[in-house]
Amino acid sequence: MKWIEQLKNYIGRWQLAREVKTKRIKRKLIPFSQVEHIGIVYNAALKDDELLVSKYAQALRNEGKRVFMLGYVDLKQLPHTKKFMLNSEFFWREKLNGINLPIKGKIGQFLELEFDVLMSIYREPLLPMQAVAAYSNAKYRVGPHLEYGLDFFDLMVDTGTEKGLPFLIEQLDFYLRNIK
């Protein structure tokens, strides 16, 4: 069964790469002090990671930023513990097509919003989350240094041997605040 998922992901990555090449959106890096609207894509399967990302999003909101979060749960059904809120949504396997790409009309409003910055805060190269970054209307997309990531991000942050999510958040935040 694992090889079937690998095949679906291979075909999905190929299809996504074709879509990305035909979709030309003019990207623009805005100084962080002028950023108003931030989108965050994260892996909502791990409670500790979800809590960490939520705390970071709240810190950004406390600075006056509008933050909208989209969490991915790699399950067939959304667990009852996950609650939709005004500024956050979830998507799960039921919202994917046969080659593990999100069905744009089933993701909710996230793909329709125009963010100044889209932050991909996750460590594993899961195709559905990478596809959300590729489909996004964000002016600038940042994320971790991942295999196949160049097609989906305008800036990739390499954290070296440090693989923890707190360090990734710290580095993404640092680079966004210091690039002028």
PABAMAR-692446 format. One record per atom (N, C-alpha, C): x, y, z. Coordinates in steps of 0.001 Angstrom, whole numbers, padded with zeros to 6 digits, always signed. Layout:
N
XYZ...
# end
This chain:
180
+000804-001190+000000+000000+000000+000000+000852+001261+000000+002004+001216+000634+002860+002401+000692+003310+002814-000707+003576+001846-001564+004031+002172-002910+002934+002864-003712+001669+002575-003397+000563+003255-004081+000566+004738-003715+000762+005038-002432+000832+006435-001997+002030+007139-002634+003156+006438-002728+004335+007024-003358+004071+007330-004830+003389+006439-005506+003045+006664-006907+002087+007844-007047+001075+007907-006195+000134+009026-006220+000860+010352-005974+001782+010357-005018+002549+011573-004730+003446+011954-005902+004054+010962-006546+004916+011224-007704+004108+011886-008824+002953+011316-009125+002096+011869-010177+001574+013249-009746+001210+013374-008484+000737+014660-007966+001787+015751-008068+003043+015431-007719+004133+016412-007828+004365+016809-009290+004280+015839-010179+004455+016114-011598+003351+017056-012082+002111+016748-011718+000972+017590-012114+001096+018989-011515+001475+019067-010252+001613+020364-009579+002712+021195-010228+003827+020559-010566+004923+021278-011233+004447+021853-012573+003639+021103-013299+003090+021609-014571+002189+022818-014336+001350+022739-013308+000460+023851-012992+001247+025091-012577+002284+024898-011773+003086+026027-011295+003775+026735-012456+004254+025983-013427+004951+026585-014568+004024+027442-015420+002748+027091-015475+001807+027869-016291+001201+029040-015521+001265+028997-014212+000694+030052-013373+001788+031040-013003+001725+032210-013557+002735+033231-013265+002105+034357-012446+002418+034373-011168+001965+035438-010288+003181+036293-009956+003012+037581-010075+004117+038473-009736+004275+038510-008219+005408+038038-007755+005698+037998-006321+006367+039294-005903+006091+039705-004666+006657+040956-004176+006900+040824-002684+008131+041059-002277+008470+041022-000859+008189+042388-000254+007358+042403+000758+006998+043630+001460+007778+043655+002768+008369+044798+003147+009040+044857+004458+008071+044436+005564+008577+043678+006511+007711+043088+007532+006915+044140+008296+007481+045300+008482+006755+046355+009192+005495+046786+008438+005448+046552+007120+004297+046935+006302+003359+045751+006007+003750+044560+006418+002917+043371+006201+001670+043490+007070+000519+043283+006447-000740+043352+007181-001420+041994+007311-001333+041178+006253-002101+039938+006211-001160+038751+005992-001170+037810+006929-000271+036653+006882-001099+035373+006863-000738+034458+005981-001331+033129+005962-000318+032129+006482-000769+031189+007271+000113+030156+007815-000467+028787+007474+000350+027945+006832+000004+026548+006567+000846+025699+007512+000217+024752+008185+000957+023943+009153+000359+022549+009245+001124+021645+009843+000682+020279+010061-000071+020231+011386-001373+020024+011317-002212+020045+012515-002351+018670+013153-001628+017690+012659-001743+016336+013200-001103+016212+014579-000060+016993+014834+000637+016919+016115+000197+018071+017013-000374+017730+018166-000936+018731+019082+000107+019746+019531+001330+019291+019844+002376+020211+020295+002739+021215+019205+002829+020731+017957+003143+021623+016838+002013+022622+016617+000787+022139+016716-000366+023015+016529-000389+024111+017589-000095+023768+018808-000059+024737+019900+001046+025768+019666+002201+025310+019240+003330+026201+018965+003000+027192+017843+002413+026698+016772+002048+027564+015649+000963+028551+016078+000010+028099+016864-001053+028982+017353-000496+030104+018228+000471+029781+019071+001102+030805+019914+001839+031834+019053+002536+031358+018030+003240+032276+017136+002242+033165+016394+001155+032581+015919+000123+033356+015222-000465+034418+016149-000682+034063+017400-001224+035032+018359-000231+036159+018611+001054+035846+018661+002067+036881+018839+002046+037852+017656+001874+037320+016452+001773+038185+015271+000512+039045+015331-000591+038467+015780-001833+039237+015926-001664+040357+016944-000916+040078+018008-000661+041101+019029+000135+042275+018464+000854+042052+017365+001594+043130+016684+000700+043874+015689-000536+043465+015565-001466+044122+014660-001601+043466+013298-001010+042299+013118-001108+041569+011843-002406+040758+011825-003003+040647+010656-004138+039736+010490-003560+038396+010056-003833+037366+010824-003256+036043+010568-004383+035036+010361-004281+034285+009260-005245+033226+008964-004462+031924+008848-004917+030885+009549-004181+029617+009597-004958+028518+008883-004210+027628+008215-004785+026453+007566-003973+025244+008009-004611+024363+008753-003940+023169+009245-004308+021948+008425-003321+021094+008162-003555+019849+007433-003515+018682+008403-004531+017827+008304-004603+016613+009113-004579+015429+008154-003558+014595+008244-003373+013479+007323-004214+012278+007757-005537+012484+007791-006499+011442+008142-007674+011518+007176-008450+010428+007100-009603+010413+006196-010709+011354+006659-010867+011491+007968-011888+012367+008538-011221+013335+009518-011798+014502+009654-011292+015475+010613-011692+015043+012020-010726+014925+012929-011057+014536+014308-011998+015568+014949-012840+015107+015845-013794+016001+016505-013107+017037+017390-011845+016829+017709-011112+017778+018544-010690+019027+017771-010750+018983+016458-010362+020122+015618-011590+020991+015394-011479+022255+015718-012600+023184+015598-012246+024304+014622-013166+024554+013700-013008+025682+012791-013281+026968+013579-012472+027975+013305-012640+029259+013966-012674+030346+012893-012908+031556+013321-013018+032667+012392-011738+032857+011585-010581+032625+012202-009309+032871+011529-008488+031599+011316-009162+030445+011287-008426+029209+011006-009368+028157+010422-008795+027336+009569-009509+026241+008925-008616+025008+008921-009206+023882+008528-008469+022638+008387-008823+022001+007052-007910+021167+006560-008252+020284+005459-007622+018937+005730-008198+017898+005126-007784+016525+005398-007931+015736+004120-007628+014438+004167-007586+013603+002955-008857+013650+002118-009990+013789+002758-011252+013856+002025-011280+015058+001071-010462+016065+001342-010412+017291+000542-009357+017207-000565-008791+016002-000762-007749+015799-001770-008303+015008-002948-007694+015188-004113-008088+014379-005267-007304+013060-005263-007401+012294-006315-006779+010968-006383-005267+010967-006412-004646+012135-006662-003174+012211-006678-002661+013126-005561-003416+013163-004465-003046+013854-003225-002877+015366-003359-003551+015967-004321-003559+017423-004441-004884+017946-003888-004851+019083-003194-006096+019650-002661-007073+020009-003776-008331+019738-003528-009383+020171-004443-009683+021618-004063-009346+022538-004944-009383+023962-004610-010713+024426-004048-011804+023956-004567-013111+024379-004086-013495+023822-002729-012746+022851-002228-013085+022220-000947-012181+022665+000199-011214+023502-000079-010277+023917+000967-010870+025013+001845-011848+025720+001373-012395+026845+002132-011902+028138+001518-011864+029177+002319-011515+030489+001790-010015+030758+001723-009203+029900+002278-007767+030151+002371-007130+030438+001013-007456+029655-000004-006842+029832-001314-007368+031069-002044-008461+031616-001581-009012+032814-002202-008429+034089-001611-007902+034013-000410-007373+035201+000260-006036+035622-000334-005792+036914-000347-004517+037453-000829-003685+037880+000375-002680+037095+000656-001806+037376+001793-000599+038186+001337-000088+039007+002237+001181+039666+001966+002307+038640+002044+002170+037722+003007+003163+036660+003203+002434+035359+003528+002881+034286+002912+002410+032948+003269+003579+032239+003933+003364+031767+005155+004395+031040+005887+004005+029569+005950+004875+028716+005466+004676+027271+005563+005502+026793+006748+004813+026441+007816+005499+026077+009058+005303+024585+009302+006154+023802+008673+006151+022354+008851+007509+021829+008409+007838+020619+008840+009164+020054+008568+009148+018958+007500+008021+018337+007284+007950+017193+006390+007379+017616+005034+007916+017101+003947+007471+017521+002608+006167+016827+002182+005087+017145+002871+003790+016563+002521+003203+017314+001336+002907+016598+000287+002426+017185-000956+001216+018098-000781+000191+017729+000002-000965+018619+000118-000611+020016+000653+000285+020093+001628+000668+021398+002176+001519+022179+001179+002400+021494+000460+003199+022174-000551+002304+022694-001671+001279+021947-002014+000355+022378-003063-000394+023635-002646-000763+023738-001378-001441+024948-000897-000527+026154-001092+000757+025998-000804+001703+027099-001032+001773+027445-002513+001778+026448-003359+001851+026685-004806+000588+027364-005326-000564+026980-004809-001838+027533-005262-002125+028917-004676-001425+029286-003629-001717+030513-002894-001566+031770-003754-002382+032758-003436-002291+034062-004079-001407+035017-003285-000588+034483-002404+000264+035319-001567+001284+036081-002406+001605+037274-001933+002606+038075-002630+004004+037487-002454+004224+036808-001324+005531+036209-001051+005308+034958-000219+006029+033879-000539+005852+032593+000141+007175+032148+000748+007169+031862+002034+008371+031384+002713+008082+030042+003356+009126+029230+003464+008956+027922+004076+010291+027277+004368+010247+026060+004867+011485+025352+005202+012178+024854+003938+013464+024601+004064+014217+024018+002955+013833+022549+002862+013073+022217+001824+012610+020849+001616+012913+020423+000190+013043+019131+000020+013176+018599-001330+011923+018986-002118+012085+019407-003333+011014+019859-004224+010448+021215-003824+011032+021909-002880+010455+023156-002382+010618+024369-003259+011591+024369-004148+011843+025555-004957+010651+025996-005781+009835+025085-006220+008669+025437-007017+007564+026075-006193+007615+025936-004874+006495+026349-004035+006793+027545-003142+008058+027881-002979+008433+028977-002086+009311+029985-002811+009211+031239-002372+010101+032274-002882+011363+032357-002021+011240+031943-000776+012370+031906+000147+012276+030622+000958+013355+029842+000951+013416+028634+001774+014496+028839+002827+014170+028494+004060+015093+028653+005172+015666+027287+005525+016988+027200+005478+017673+025963+005839+018112+026073+007290+017618+025178+008128+017960+025201+009550+019082+024221+009879+019737+023701+008872+020855+022788+009089+020426+021521+009791+021153+021158+010813+020855+019913+011528+019739+020084+012549+019390+021316+012864+018318+021573+013831+016972+021330+013151+016264+020314+013572+015024+019912+012902+013765+020274+013682+013911+020973+014798+012745+021299+015606+011917+022436+015023+010617+022367+015235+009709+023398+014745+009945+024754+015422+010269+024815+016711+010536+026123+017323+011680+026870+016620+012722+026153+016251+013849+026797+015577+013445+027257+014178+012641+026484+013478+012169+026881+012159+011356+028172+012253+010440+028251+013219+009632+029461+013403+010534+030653+013696+011495+030449+014567+012441+031516+014916+013200+032007+013684+013656+031096+012853+014416+031467+011658+013533+032144+010607+012342+031620+010373+011424+032253+009426+011117+033677+009866+010823+033841+011141+010522+035159+011685+011716+036108+011539+012901+035607+011862+014118+036420+011778+014339+036935+010351+014258+036046+009377+014529+036453+007992+013455+037395+007461+012219+037144+007802+011154+038035+007338+011321+039437+007909+011713+039518+009158+011866+040830+009807+013118+041579+009343+014110+040844+008830+015375+041496+008483+015601+041709+007002+014773+041167+006153+014915+041417+004732+014179+042705+004413+014886+043620+003807+014292+044929+003492+014025+045034+002014
# end
